[in-house]
Amino acid sequence: MNYDVIVIGSGPGGYVAAIRASQLGLKTAVVERESLGGICLNWGCIPTKALLKSAQVFEYINHAAEYGIKTAEAEADFAAVIKRSRGVADGMSKGVQFLMKKNKIDVIMGTGKAKPGNKVEVKAADGTQKEYTATNIILATGGRSRELPNLKQDGKKVIGYRQAMVLPEQPKSMVVVGSGAIGVEFAYFYATLGTKVTIVEFMDNVVPVEDEDVSKQLLRSFKKAGIEIMTSSSVESVDTSGTGCKVQVKTAAGMQTLECDIVLSAAGVVANIENIGLEETGIKTEKGKVVVDEFYNTSVKGYYAIGDIVAGQALAHVASAEGIICVEKIAGHKPEPLDYNNIPGCTYCSPEIASVGYTEKAAKAAGYELKIGKFPFSASGKASAAGAKDGFVKLIFDAKYGELLGAHMIGANVTEMIAEIVVARKLETTGHEMIKSVHPHPTMSEAIMEAAADAYGEVIHL
């Protein structure tokens, strides 16, 4: 069959691109080898948030007395928590199936491979192969857990994020290698349910891509929660020959041995660019990513790439935005290229983390003179009432023109607050405009207005 667009991969980049292509009148098919929705819906964004919600509920119950509520001692049913998470993921995947039917998109199950001459070869689970043609082929094959050379994953004792979501029983102890979003989210989940968790981070700070003030706050919050953290440290080897794991960790003070049931490797993701036809078609790659222009054209006409396999943040919402821009350009529209410096990043441990734009360090390195405002949630009435006083909002402005360069938040529900900053930066809003935009009281979001006021010496509640 001949299509206008074939998308290989149905994650948040692929299925969104397919839907937008269909909306624009293009005959569209999507190729998927496993489950519609890709890693995000089935093994990433969605089911992890279900796990984290269960942990949060358990935490609330254990601290009910602080809210004046008497409860019997709570017990976490680990198997039931996992089952709920899988049910949420299955429901979301079924939702994508519905969207495919609604938008008249053909779903071709199997492993897709781009071929020269605008062709896609699909190998089904039973080994049969079929070839399809399309004027435009979009590669959206996503990423997988990065495997470190000295930390080989066996799927049982040394695991990646995928196994961490479906362990048959809760481990008594766990070493988490890496403190990016995946690492700290699972650390919070398991520690809250009662697992003894140690985080080993190679860099000097946890969540190293975040502003240093955020890193320091998370360190305090996690230590208060009983999570052990080793920064400027690296896992040299893991011995799995016994009943558990013996982890050799290199620190500034020398080698240390940690014993645990499970080691979770959370050292980021790597792009799925193998066996998708890049060599056969002559599509260029660089540093493990497909090379594309601002509208996601590869080096070969008629072939495009989006999501985790191209340079840029490996985030679901980035992949979706790229997919929409890509197909709108294919359809002859004039989309605006994506501004990668205005992409929000969210981490859903407790306290949550949300950020966008320049960190303080990066803004200084870029040569800006800064005005910085910070408002702690300890001074927020809503945060006090909610019993969630950890954290703050930090805003970074260009002192010369008042441009909002970056925002960094850590605290309860900040992942729901960051979108205000993204829109403000898109509209080139200044600090004074934010101060004069009346925020509702009492809310956590008041901290944004107060942080802006703090930057300009006008803060009221500090």
Number of C-alpha atoms within 10 A of each C-alpha: 8 15 17 18 25 35 31 30 28 29 26 26 32 32 29 24 31 31 23 20 27 20 13 15 10 19 18 27 28 26 27 25 19 15 19 28 26 24 23 21 24 25 21 17 16 18 24 28 18 19 23 22 17 22 23 18 12 17 14 13 19 17 15 14 11 11 12 8 9 12 11 8 7 10 11 14 12 18 14 11 18 21 15 16 24 21 14 18 24 18 13 18 19 14 13 20 17 12 15 22 11 10 15 16 21 16 18 18 17 22 21 29 20 27 20 14 11 19 20 24 19 23 18 16 12 7 10 9 13 13 15 17 19 22 16 20 26 28 32 30 29 29 18 16 18 18 17 13 9 10 20 15 18 10 16 16 20 23 22 26 22 17 15 22 19 17 15 12 10 19 16 15 20 26 27 26 25 26 28 18 22 26 27 24 21 24 26 24 23 24 22 24 20 17 19 19 26 21 23 26 25 19 16 13 22 28 24 17 16 22 21 18 18 26 19 14 18 25 18 14 17 19 12 10 13 16 20 17 19 20 17 14 23 19 23 13 16 20 14 18 8 7 9 16 22 21 21 17 18 19 16 9 7 8 14 13 14 15 16 21 20 25 30 27 26 26 22 21 15 17 20 16 20 11 12 19 18 20 14 12 17 13 19 14 17 9 8 14 18 24 19 20 12 12 22 24 20 22 17 15 12 16 24 26 30 31 29 26 23 26 16 15 16 18 19 20 16 21 27 20 18 24 31 22 24 25 27 19 16 21 15 9 12 10 13 11 15 14 9 12 15 18 18 21 20 19 20 24 26 24 21 20 27 24 31 24 22 23 22 25 10 14 18 13 10 10 9 15 14 19 22 22 23 23 26 20 22 16 14 24 17 19 21 14 11 12 14 18 19 20 25 26 29 28 30 27 26 20 16 10 10 18 19 27 26 25 28 28 31 28 26 24 18 24 19 12 18 24 16 12 24 21 12 17 20 12 9 13 15 18 27 15 13 19 20 11 10 10 16 9 11 12 12 24 20 19 25 26 23 27 28 30 24 22 23 18 11 13 17 8 12 13
